[in-house]
């Protein structure tokens, strides 16, 4: 019998602190912009994007928009469209995911954003596992975590708080 133990990598307090730092990095990158668009990859990337959205709203008067995108990991070409109706299209979009494993999900999500006329598309992840198999670059990352290829890093909700665990 094999027992899988989970080891906490980040608790909610650390995730919140990292998201605060990421929010400042986004703001520094958009110092002259009136609007910022965050697009979170469902499910947990969107949860991280919500935390960053709140942190941004606390530190800037710029308008911060939050949208989500769903990618079917078994069939990544089937991407849910997201409502992107704006009076004036934000120039900057930040695509947010929780954990970067192979880069496949992030790559398909970036590809889906290319049909819009953004001046800037940046990628942001909470945890970069450094096991990319696809040519995707992460512009902002919370932490880098070196793990075995067999390990799994997940974001889970414990009592309505997120935590990152290694399984």
C-alpha positions, 0 to 999 in steps of 0.5 A: 500500500502506498501512502501519499503524504502532502507537504505544505509549500505555501500557506495562505499568508505566504500566498497573500504576501507573494500576491502583494509583491506580484501586484506591485510588479504589475503596477510598476510595469503599468505606471502610465496605464489607466486600466489593467486586465487580469485573466485567471486560468480556471480554477486556481489561477483565477483564485490567485488572480482574485487575490492579486486584483484585490491587492492592486485595488489597494495600491492603485487608482487604475481600473483593474478588470478580472476575467477568467478563461477555462482550458480543458487539459485533455483537449486544450484547443477547446478554450472557453471564450470569455466576455471581454466587452470594454468601452476601451480595450485595456492595453495590458493583459496579465495571464495568471495561473497557479502552477507552471508544470509543462507550460502547455496550459499557459501556452494555449491560454496565451494563444487564445489571447492573441486574437485581441489587440493587446499592446502587452500580454504578460504571464504570471504564475504563483509557482514555477516548477522549472519542468517546461516542455513548451516554449513559454516564458513566465514574466512574473513568478511568485516562487521557483520550486525544484521538484522531481518530475513525479511530484505534483504541486497543487493549490487546495482550499483549506477552510476557504484559504488557499495553500500550496502542497507538494504531493 
